[in-house]
Amino acid sequence: MKRITVNAYQIALIFKRGKLTNVLTEGKHWIGFSYRVDIYDMTVPINLSCNELILLSESNLLSDYLTIIDITDNEIGIEYRDGKYKRVIHSGKMGYWTSPISYTVEKVDLNQIEMDESIPKNILMKPEVLQYVRIFPVESYQKAILFIDGKYIKSLEPGVYYFWKTQELAVVKTVDTRLQNIEVSGQELLTKDKAGIRINFSAQYKVVDVNKAIVDAKDYEKQLYTLMQLALRAYIGSLSLDALLAEKESIGKYIIDRIQLAAVELGVEITSAGIKDVILPGDVKDIMNQVLIAQKKAQANTIMRQEETASTRSLLNTAKLMEQNNMLYKLKEMEYVEKISEKIGEITVNGGTGVIDQLKQLVVAK
């Protein structure tokens, strides 16, 4: 006989010829020399990978002391110690003793691509767990669609989505739902009267139906650009250059009305549109400048004639009044003499008193 000591939080397994025959807990015990003793720390899990330990799971003697967790090839286990994350367990069997330290294992089926929301997000960010996770953020200004193995599954609202890495491939495609701008720039077009011009056109739009924009349409932005380009060419080709320049403010409304139905099929709503620039060839620009100068000169000549007519009419009225009133005539005469005097800087008189008398006669009213 031999004596063994089992300390607190230990357990002794007694084997004979490879078979478990007894389980001993804390205390001093006597056993025969033909028995083998294995002592385990009950606060530490055991990995049941070897054949001998696998037999422990088949013995009824350990049913009150040992819990077996079996992790299959398509699973992982997230181990918690006293409610705190400990590690990730891969395929195999793990044994957990009944002890003051509590161990729990949450099994994850990697054949299920969508994740159970019971797993805290901070656990998913652990490096050992993260290698099994796909993360897809959807911003507050976005909407998204989930595809699994290329098949449409559902629409996703803003948030962060987690999926397990499985044989199935999860893909999340996002669309910006904010108001956006599209430019149709440098379009060389011919007007109805064969004038070559270049147009820069701009429009504002937003995605209102993410399913149509992603699932039903391929590259909705390019298709929207092409629709606007074709509508712009059709409209410019129906107007002469003068009519285009006169009605360019209405082009935006025409383009919106023309392509709105097609835009709805793309999941897009056009909110506003308009021409930014109309660029004329150099020779056409020179001719138009000459026409503008001629028009302005004609307007200036007309204004000058109107002013001359008004001035002549005023002079005529003044002459009639002076003819009827001698005092008014004399006042007018003195006004002109005063204006002449203002121009004279110096007067030199020669010839005696006779000249002074003559000057007095000129400036002094009788």
Secondary structure, DSSP 8 states (H G I E B T S, - for coil): -EEEEE-TTEEEEEEETTEEEEEE-SEEEEE-TT-EEEEEETTS-EE--SHHHHGGGG-GGGTTTEEEEEE-TTEEEEEEETTEEEEEE-SEEEEEE-SSS-EEEEEEETT--B--TTS-HHHHTSHHHHTTEEEEEE-TTEEEEEEETTEEEEEE-SEEEEEE--SS-EEEEEEE-S-EEEEEEEEEEE-TT--EEEEEEEEEEEE--HHIIIIISSSHHHHHHHHHHHHHHHHHHTS-HHHHHHHGGGHHHHHHHHHHHHHHHTTEEEEEEEEEEEE--HHHHHHHHHHHHHHHHHHHHHHHHHHHHHHHHHHHHHHHHHHH-HHHHHHHHHHHHHHHHHH-------STHHHHHHHHHHHS--
